[in-house]
Amino acid sequence: MRTSEKNKLWWLAAGAGAILTARAIYRNVTAFDFNGKVVLITGGSRGFGLVMARKLAKEGARLVLCSRDETELENARLELAGKGADVLVIKCDVTVQEQVNDMITNVLNEFGPIDVLINNAGVIHAGPVTEMTTEDFKDAIDTHFWGPVYTILAVLPSMKARRQGRILNVASIGGKISVPHLVPYSASKFALVGLSEGLRSELDKYNITVTTANPGLMRTGSPRHAFIKGQHKKEYALFKILDSSRLTSNSAEATADSVLDALRHGDAEVTTTFPALLGEFVHGISPALITAAFGLINRILPDEGGIGKRRAKGYASETNLSMSWLTEPSQEAARRNNEL
């Protein structure tokens, strides 16, 4: 290679390095500081919501956690407050707009304006789509779409008046690629992704930043609370094994780091886990290829039958296989993250 060509390559590399360095400096300088900020996390009493709450508490955030279970909320409050966090817990079903409005009013009265809203509340229905009912789809849509709509509409007036605010919508890779045996979940997460992207464009002029998180599988311990249908014991064992494997899932803590970093820097979206990133990339090139591959996978998934259209919680679907060494990471996460 001639000297002139080497010089060009050197200057190109140096220029790229300078751009990356400048970008890193800019992101650090403009990063959002959670210290002293009021952060509302829906579904914050256990699982991924609680993991995010722990990390935000270490950064000095003033936390508001909501869920439908008072015992879970109190357990979370005792843990966080015991470590010095300023935390308020409120029982609230985010699928009921009146309860959401009352909750936001309580927060404004007790903690002040909400600086950060994290829509994290979720529900999972697993099983063949032929065993799903309209109630399953409605439950998923109410939780993953209407819940965020209600909370966002409730916090917007205050954020808009102050011309500042951050909103994080925790969707899923299932909101970018529809997954067999999780159709109600995927369809409702697609709706949340569309809502989130549209809001980001519209709210930017008010200095309100909206970030969409599309996590892949993560080890939170949450499969215990999923609704399982059809051959529920087989469905649950497979779901829990995939959720536990380090080949297919990330730890909840690592996922929280990535998601909160995206929120901190005002990124448009973030996707976690290598399988999710790969699937998203291939789907962007050829949706038909992904759907064909999932069609083949679907042929080896548990068929209809079992309990049919009736629901069973994950913890009622345990077997020797679902409680084996293959699922120990998920079981440990459940113990750690208030899922039991």
C-alpha positions in Angstrom: 0.0 0.0 0.0 1.3 3.4 -1.0 2.1 6.0 1.6 -0.6 8.4 0.4 -3.2 5.6 0.8 -2.0 4.8 4.3 -2.3 8.5 5.2 -5.9 8.6 3.9 -6.8 5.6 6.0 -5.1 7.1 9.0 -7.0 10.3 8.7 -10.3 8.5 8.1 -9.7 6.4 11.3 -8.7 9.5 13.3 -11.8 11.3 12.1 -14.1 8.5 13.0 -12.4 8.2 16.4 -12.8 11.9 17.0 -16.5 11.8 16.0 -17.2 8.9 18.4 -15.3 10.6 21.2 -17.2 13.9 20.7 -20.5 11.9 20.6 -19.6 10.2 23.9 -18.7 13.5 25.5 -21.9 15.1 24.3 -24.1 12.2 25.6 -22.4 12.4 29.0 -22.8 16.2 29.2 -26.5 16.1 28.2 -27.4 12.9 30.1 -30.6 13.2 32.3 -29.9 13.3 36.0 -32.3 11.1 38.0 -31.2 12.5 41.4 -34.1 14.2 43.1 -36.5 13.5 40.2 -40.0 12.0 40.8 -40.1 8.7 38.8 -43.4 6.8 38.5 -43.1 3.1 37.6 -46.2 1.1 36.8 -45.9 -2.6 37.7 -43.1 -1.5 39.9 -43.7 -3.9 42.9 -41.9 -6.9 41.4 -39.9 -8.2 38.5 -38.4 -5.8 36.0 -40.1 -2.8 37.5 -38.6 -3.5 40.9 -35.1 -4.0 39.3 -35.3 -0.6 37.7 -36.6 0.9 40.9 -33.5 -0.4 42.8 -31.2 1.1 40.2 -33.0 4.4 40.2 -33.0 4.5 44.0 -29.2 4.3 44.0 -29.2 7.4 41.7 -31.3 9.4 44.2 -34.6 9.2 42.4 -37.8 9.8 44.4 -39.8 6.7 43.5 -43.5 6.1 43.1 -44.5 2.5 42.5 -47.9 1.2 41.5 -49.5 -2.2 41.1 -52.7 -4.1 41.9 -51.2 -6.1 44.8 -50.9 -4.3 48.1 -48.7 -7.0 49.7 -46.2 -6.9 46.8 -46.2 -3.1 47.0 -45.5 -3.1 50.8 -42.7 -5.7 50.3 -41.1 -3.4 47.7 -41.5 -0.3 49.8 -39.9 -1.9 52.8 -37.0 -3.1 50.8 -36.3 0.2 49.1 -37.0 2.4 52.1 -34.8 0.2 54.2 -32.0 1.1 51.8 -32.7 4.8 52.2 -34.9 5.4 49.2 -37.7 8.0 49.2 -40.6 5.9 48.0 -44.3 6.1 47.7 -46.5 3.1 46.8 -50.0 3.3 45.5 -52.4 0.5 44.7 -53.7 1.1 41.2 -55.0 -0.9 38.2 -53.7 1.0 35.2 -56.5 -0.5 33.0 -59.0 1.6 34.9 -58.7 5.3 33.9 -60.4 6.6 37.1 -57.8 4.8 39.2 -55.0 6.2 37.1 -56.2 9.8 37.4 -56.7 9.4 41.2 -53.1 8.0 41.5 -51.6 10.9 39.5 -53.5 13.4 41.7 -52.2 11.7 44.8 -48.6 11.8 43.5 -48.9 15.5 42.7 -50.2 16.2 46.2 -47.6 14.1 48.0 -44.5 14.1 45.9 -45.0 16.9 43.4 -44.9 16.9 39.5 -43.8 13.6 37.9 -40.5 14.0 36.0 -40.3 10.5 34.6 -43.1 8.1 33.7 -42.1 4.4 33.1 -44.9 2.3 31.7 -43.9 -1.2 32.7 -47.0 -3.0 33.8 -47.5 -6.2 31.8 -49.4 -9.4 31.4 -48.6 -12.6 29.4 -50.9 -15.1 27.8 -49.0 -18.1 26.5 -50.5 -20.9 24.4 -51.9 -21.7 20.9 -53.8 -18.8 19.4 -56.7 -21.2 18.8 -57.0 -21.6 22.6 -57.1 -17.8 23.1 -60.4 -15.9 23.7 -61.4 -12.4 23.0 -61.0 -11.8 26.8 -57.3 -12.7 26.6 -56.7 -10.2 23.8 -58.7 -7.5 25.6 -56.7 -8.1 28.8 -53.5 -7.7 26.9 -54.6 -4.6 25.0 -56.0 -3.0 28.2 -52.7 -3.5 30.0 -50.2 -2.8 27.3 -52.0 -0.1 25.3 -54.8 1.5 27.3 -52.8 1.5 30.6 -50.0 3.6 29.0 -52.5 5.8 27.2 -54.2 6.6 30.6 -51.0 7.3 32.4 -49.5 9.4 29.6 -52.6 11.5 29.2 -52.7 12.0 33.0 -49.1 13.3 33.3 -49.0 15.3 30.0 -50.6 18.5 31.3 -48.0 18.9 34.0 -45.1 17.9 31.8 -46.3 20.2 29.0 -46.8 23.2 31.4 -43.2 22.7 32.6 -41.9 21.9 29.1 -40.0 19.0 30.4 -40.5 15.3 31.0 -39.3 11.8 30.1 -41.5 8.8 29.2 -40.2 5.3 28.9 -42.6 2.7 27.4 -41.4 -0.8 28.1 -42.6 -2.8 25.1 -40.9 -6.0 23.9 -39.2 -7.5 20.9 -42.6 -9.1 20.6 -43.8 -5.7 19.7 -41.5 -5.7 16.7 -41.7 -9.4 15.7 -44.9 -11.4 16.5 -44.0 -14.6 18.3 -46.0 -17.9 18.1 -48.0 -18.8 21.2 -47.7 -15.2 22.4 -50.1 -13.6 19.9 -52.2 -11.5 22.4 -49.0 -10.3 24.0 -47.3 -9.5 20.7 -50.3 -7.7 19.2 -50.7 -5.5 22.2 -47.0 -4.7 22.3 -47.1 -3.8 18.6 -49.8 -1.2 19.6 -47.6 0.2 22.4 -44.6 0.5 20.0 -46.8 2.5 17.5 -48.2 4.7 20.3 -44.7 5.3 21.6 -43.1 6.2 18.3 -45.9 8.6 17.4 -45.7 10.3 20.8 -42.0 10.8 20.5 -42.6 12.8 17.3 -45.4 14.9 18.6 -44.1 15.7 22.1 -40.6 16.7 21.1 -41.7 20.3 20.7 -42.6 20.4 24.4 -39.2 19.0 25.4 -40.8 15.7 26.4 -38.7 12.8 25.4 -40.3 9.4 24.7 -38.2 6.2 24.6 -39.3 2.8 23.5 -37.7 -0.3 25.1 -37.9 -3.6 23.2 -36.3 -6.1 25.6 -35.7 -9.7 24.6 -36.2 -12.4 27.2 -34.9 -11.5 30.6 -34.5 -13.4 33.8 -37.0 -11.6 36.2 -38.8 -14.6 37.6 -42.1 -13.4 36.0 -43.1 -16.6 34.2 -44.8 -17.7 37.4 -47.4 -15.0 36.9 -48.1 -15.7 33.2 -51.5 -17.1 32.1 -50.9 -20.4 30.4 -53.4 -22.2 28.1 -53.8 -25.4 26.2 -51.2 -28.0 27.3 -50.2 -25.7 30.0 -47.6 -27.8 31.7 -45.6 -28.3 28.5 -46.1 -24.6 27.5 -44.9 -23.4 30.8 -41.8 -25.7 31.0 -40.7 -24.5 27.6 -41.3 -20.9 28.3 -39.5 -21.0 31.7 -36.5 -22.9 30.2 -36.1 -20.3 27.4 -36.5 -17.5 29.9 -33.7 -19.1 32.1 -31.1 -19.9 29.5 -28.2 -17.5 29.2 -28.2 -18.3 25.4 -31.6 -16.8 24.9 -32.1 -14.3 27.8 -30.3 -11.6 29.7 -30.3 -10.9 33.4 -32.9 -8.4 34.5 -30.1 -6.2 35.9 -28.2 -6.0 32.6 -31.4 -5.3 30.7 -32.3 -2.5 33.2 -28.9 -1.0 32.7 -29.4 -0.8 28.9 -33.0 0.4 29.1 -32.3 3.1 31.8 -29.2 4.2 29.8 -31.4 4.8 26.7 -33.9 6.7 28.9 -31.0 8.8 30.4 -29.8 9.8 27.0 -33.2 10.3 25.4 -32.7 7.5 22.8 -35.6 6.7 20.5 -35.5 3.0 21.2 -33.4 0.2 22.6 -33.5 -3.5 22.0 -31.7 -6.0 24.2 -30.3 -9.6 23.8 -28.5 -10.9 20.8 -31.4 -13.1 19.6 -33.7 -10.1 19.7 -31.3 -7.9 17.8 -30.7 -10.5 15.2 -34.4 -11.2 14.8 -35.1 -7.5 14.5 -32.4 -7.1 11.8 -33.5 -10.1 9.7 -37.2 -9.0 10.0 -36.2 -5.6 8.7 -34.8 -7.2 5.6 -37.4 -9.9 5.1 -40.5 -10.2 7.3 -41.5 -13.2 5.2 -38.3 -15.1 6.2 -39.0 -14.5 9.9 -42.6 -15.6 9.7 -41.7 -18.7 7.7 -39.1 -19.6 10.3 -41.6 -19.1 13.1 -44.1 -21.2 11.2 -41.6 -24.1 11.3 -40.9 -23.5 15.0 -44.7 -23.5 15.7 -45.0 -27.0 14.3 -43.0 -28.4 17.2 -44.6 -26.3 19.9 -47.3 -27.9 22.2 -50.5 -28.4 20.3 -54.1 -27.7 21.4 -55.7 -29.7 24.2 -54.9 -29.9 27.9 -57.0 -27.3 29.7 -58.0 -25.8 26.4 -59.2 -22.2 26.7 -59.1 -22.2 30.5 -56.3 -20.2 32.2 -53.7 -21.5 34.6 -51.1 -19.4 36.2 -47.5 -20.4 35.7 -47.0 -21.3 39.4 -50.0 -23.7 39.0 -48.3 -25.4 35.9 -45.0 -26.4 37.6 -43.6 -29.9 36.8 -40.3 -31.6 37.6 -38.9 -30.2 34.3 -40.0 -26.7 35.0 -38.4 -26.9 38.5 -35.2 -28.6 37.3 -31.7 -27.2 37.1 -32.6 -25.9 33.6 -34.7 -23.2 35.2 -32.7 -22.4 38.3 -31.8 -18.9 37.0 -35.5 -18.0 36.7 -36.3 -19.5 40.1 -33.5 -17.5 41.7 -34.7 -14.3 40.0 -38.2 -15.0 41.3 -36.9 -15.2 44.8 -34.8 -12.0 44.4 -37.4 -9.9 42.7 -40.5 -10.3 44.8 -42.2 -12.7 42.4 -43.0 -15.5 44.9 
